[in-house]
Amino acid sequence: MKPLFHPQMVNGNFEDPVLFVDFLFERRALMFDLGDISALPAKKILRLSHVFISHTHMDHFIGFDHLLRICLGRDRNLTLFGPPGFIDQVEHKLNAYTWNLLQNYNNNFSIITNEVHETGSLHQAKFCCQDRFRRQDLGTEQTSNGVIVDETGFRVKAVTLDHKIPCLAFALEEAFHINVWKNRLDSLALPTGKWLNDLKDAIRLGKPDDTPVSIDWQDQQGKHSEQHLLGELRDKIISITPGQKISYVVDVAYSERNRKHIVALGQGVDLFYIESVFLDADKDRATRTAHLTARQAGKLAREAGARKLIPIHFSPRYSDCEQALVDEAQNAFAEY
């Protein structure tokens, strides 16, 4: 099974935490946090449809200007999510620039900005290039069970944690994974192509088994066209398995309330990205700064039943002993 999500940390563990998630076979990506993204090629940045920002401390938000510069002059929408006050902060960022020449752009690059509130409400505003990025309030929506994005193939859930300020943690979940058996496709003498993505979309949408699926292709013998039923194709060439799930947790205090939210968010995830800022020997410092120790991070991942722990976001004070943080987190994760 080829996973749909291909995540990678953009920077090293002692640098700004940024998780870039590419989509297999799609010109699309998501990103969690917006620190320094200068290491990302522009072609990857331009695949972004959504960016999820935990909070706006500098190491989690300083990449906004770089993102804006790459996207400016292009006809596209970009959707951002952040904690309470986030719309004002994006507005102030945009207002720091002079936009008197935007009439020379033929596109209408837009930023749709969302504030995620602990009550479950989602406050929305839009900033459009052709309107000199003036703020346009779009109102408020109410989310269900913390789900802030719900598309055909995936959804993103957010929970508010305490870092002495509200800080968001996220879970990205594929609805279910649809795999095509290539050998069965070959046995039916059917080609690969765009029709397979259409078939997968129809299955995700729950369309009836008698939905017609058109298959058109061209080879050396000429053009061909066949029509099959969705249910027939699903049974013959498709395998459906539970989808991937990834959680991303940074900048949180170790408290009972945070613990419950983190464990619930990360329940059964395939990949658990979680900050491991201090060694447990420096737990007092972690408490004062509202961060996790590596041991605490490992215990949380184990309690959530995660399949794999990926400790991230280390304090620079350990730059000469990075492996000690990794080992402490992984040992706590492996404890029974």
Buried (B, 14 or more C-beta within 10 A) or exposed (E): EEBBBEBEBBBEBBBBBBBBBBBEEEEBBBBBBBBBBEEBEEEBBBBBBBBBBBBBBEBBBBBBEBBBEBBBEEEEBBBBBBBBBBBEBBBEBBBEEEBEEBEEBEBBBBBBBBBBBBEBEBBBBBBBBEBBBEBEEBEEEEBEEBBBBEEEBBBBBBBBBBBEBBBBBBBBBBBEBBEBEEEBBEEEEBBEEEBBEBBBEBBBEEBEEEBEBEBEBEEEEEEEEBEBBBBEBBEBBBEEEEBBBBBBBBBBBBEEEBBEBBBEBBBEBBBBBBBBBBBBEBBEBBBEBBBBBBBBBBBBBBBBEBEEBBBBBBBEEBEEEBEBBBBBBBEBBEEE
